[in-house]
Amino acid sequence: MRLLRAILLRLATSAVTLAGVAVIVFVVIRVVPGDPVSMMLPPGATDDDIARLRAFYGLDRSIPAQFLIWAGGVLQGDFGTSITNRQPVLDLVLGRLPATLELSVLALGLAVLMGGVAALTGTRLRGTRTEAAIDVANGMALSVPDFLWGLVLVLLFGVIFPVFNISGRVTPSLDLPFTTNFYLLESILRLRPDLVADLLSHMILPALALAIPLAAIIGQLLKQSLKETMHLDYVTLARTRGYGENHVILREALPNAILPTLTLVGVQFTFLIGGTVIIERLFSYEGLGNLAIDAVINRDLPLIQGIVILFAVIFTAVNLIVDLACVALNPRLRHG
Amino acid sequence: MSFLVVRGLSARLKGDGARLLRGVGLSVAPGEVRGLVGESGAGKSMIGKAVLGILPQAVEVTGGEILLDGTDLLTLPPGERRRRVGAACALIPQDPLTALNPARRIGPQITGRLVDILGWDRARARTRAEEALAETHLPDPERIMRAYPHQLSGGQRQRCLIASAFVAGPRLIVADEPTTALDVTVQKQILRLIAEMQARHGTALLFVTHDLGVVSKVCQSLTVLYAGMVVEDTGVRSFFRAPAHPYSAALLAATPRYTDPGGSLTPVPEAVLAAVRAEVAARDAAAEGARHG
């Protein structure tokens, strides 16, 4: 019951957050210089043409009036129509969302895997050269941002050793039986290893670029907490019971050391999703991020608004999931 | 025949080479409770840790032997040593609040050794663990097995740790200041419980403490340490009647007495300290001489 109440409270505060995000985005993109109408008309259009087009998109009204019209639509599930694509914003955004979700989750999985292995190996071999090497690799991974990793990976595995695809989401000439936009998930469910291989070959480099900095953060923090935990009395006591190093690390230390890491992963995962904007552009990956850049370049106001709101919803959801996971993993929170 | 025999055990810090143990010798027979006393830093906990193989990484053993049932632990490969110690020995730790894993239920923390190290089946391990909890007078052992550490009081947790120490029928238990972190009323009960469990199982018990009052209640023999050197090794009765070494006598005189709460505390006299320090220096010089000679 307490958990349910906590969730409801979180949902209510999230709604307030989203409303705030909506107001800020709406105002900011209208106040900054550059307007969609001047982008659409050829040079030499008359003031009359401009005024008519502005009126057509409702841009001649005051910002509060525009906001009320837009917000009224949003509450009924209508996010407006994209100015450049002339399609409903909601359809466009939801069509691209699966591609970005699949990429982000794959990147998160890779990051947890790489960071976890680094932390556990470093703890198991603490005090050796391997630990020092892991620390150096962590530092490097951490100090280079994701888009630079993207370029490095393109150079390494796209140009010098061309083993992976560096552009797009899937090879278009393949027979694509998809009914949803969750291509990877659907190929797995349809048991089509050929498609899974092709999709992964496209996704692996952008996912790695996103994952490497996060893996370094996970590796560093988890190793630090493991190291602290390894000195605690219950770990020493487990040793006197005859347990070896592997058991002591995995069964005694890890369940406790993982909690601070989990909270951080939640925060960092939202940064990772933010990172998809540039990485998707770099790899011409047809996701939300790529769409967002097009929308900004074209001053497609309704589309920008829709994308930002969707990102805000995702961030809120991720935070909620992380909080719930912490409760699930920490008996002190679970049994008051 | 003593179950644990320590001979000439020396240890030092890896960094500056500071001596921590100076040729310590002691023995504990089955059913015997031996007190190990000394000031903070005298190396009393260090001996218990060396026996159990949990010395800090910065400490290295430089000589001597630790015979467990006649086998020198220091010559065994690490895995073999761990299993042997895990099967035959147990530790009752100092602080019950930090010695239980907060992320795991009590049950698996007690049965783990039986199942994983001794190869019992789960049902039998469970029954034995509940029995051990009942031996420590904890009500409703089944509920305790399901509880997480934070749901129990300090005294209850120490009882769980005592049950865990005795669960596999160990032949040697090291109790490292097991009552220091508890409040006085609980201290007494826990002390009585340890003595009771030890007597029931006929375990050899090495009782590390700085409290001579505790020694007089539970121990039969004791070893007095100063700066990692054995100053006196004697029976409890003869010790409290007439300590042989001036340092032991001064330590005994320095113990506050409940019978005289207004009395002032007597520190160990400087002359006695100087004498015992000279002994330590002579021991070190002899060790150096033996090494180079």
Contacts between the chains, C-beta under 8 A, distances in Angstrom:
chain1	res1	chain2	res2	distance
A	127	B	57	7.2
A	232	B	98	6.1
A	233	B	93	5.5
A	233	B	94	7.8
A	233	B	95	6.2
A	233	B	98	4.3
A	233	B	99	4.3
A	234	B	98	6.8
A	234	B	99	5.5
A	234	B	100	5.8
A	234	B	101	4.3
A	234	B	102	7.9
A	234	B	109	7.9
A	236	B	54	5.2
A	236	B	93	7.7
A	237	B	91	6.2
A	237	B	93	5.9
A	237	B	99	5.4
A	237	B	161	7.9
A	238	B	101	7.8
A	238	B	112	7.8
A	239	B	52	7.8
A	239	B	53	7.1
A	239	B	54	5.3
A	239	B	82	7.3
A	240	B	52	4.6
A	240	B	53	7.5
A	240	B	54	5.9
A	240	B	85	6.6
A	240	B	86	6.9
A	240	B	89	6.9
A	240	B	90	6.7
A	240	B	91	4.5
A	241	B	86	5.1
A	241	B	90	7.6
A	241	B	112	6.7
A	241	B	113	4.2
A	241	B	117	6.4
A	242	B	82	5.3
A	242	B	83	5.2
A	242	B	85	6.6
A	242	B	86	1.7
A	242	B	87	6.3
A	242	B	113	6.4
A	242	B	116	7.7
A	242	B	117	4.0
A	243	B	82	7.5
A	243	B	86	7.1
A	243	B	112	7.8
A	243	B	116	7.0
A	243	B	117	7.3
A	244	B	79	6.7
A	244	B	82	6.5
A	247	B	116	7.3
A	251	B	104	8.0
A	252	B	101	5.7
A	252	B	104	8.0
A	255	B	101	7.6
A	255	B	103	3.9
A	255	B	104	7.0
A	256	B	101	7.0
A	256	B	102	6.4
A	256	B	103	5.0
A	329	B	103	7.8
A	330	B	103	7.5
A	331	B	102	7.1
A	331	B	103	6.3
A	331	B	105	7.9
A	331	B	148	4.4
A	331	B	150	7.2
A	332	B	102	6.5
A	332	B	148	7.3
A	332	B	150	5.1
A	335	B	148	6.2
A	335	B	151	6.5
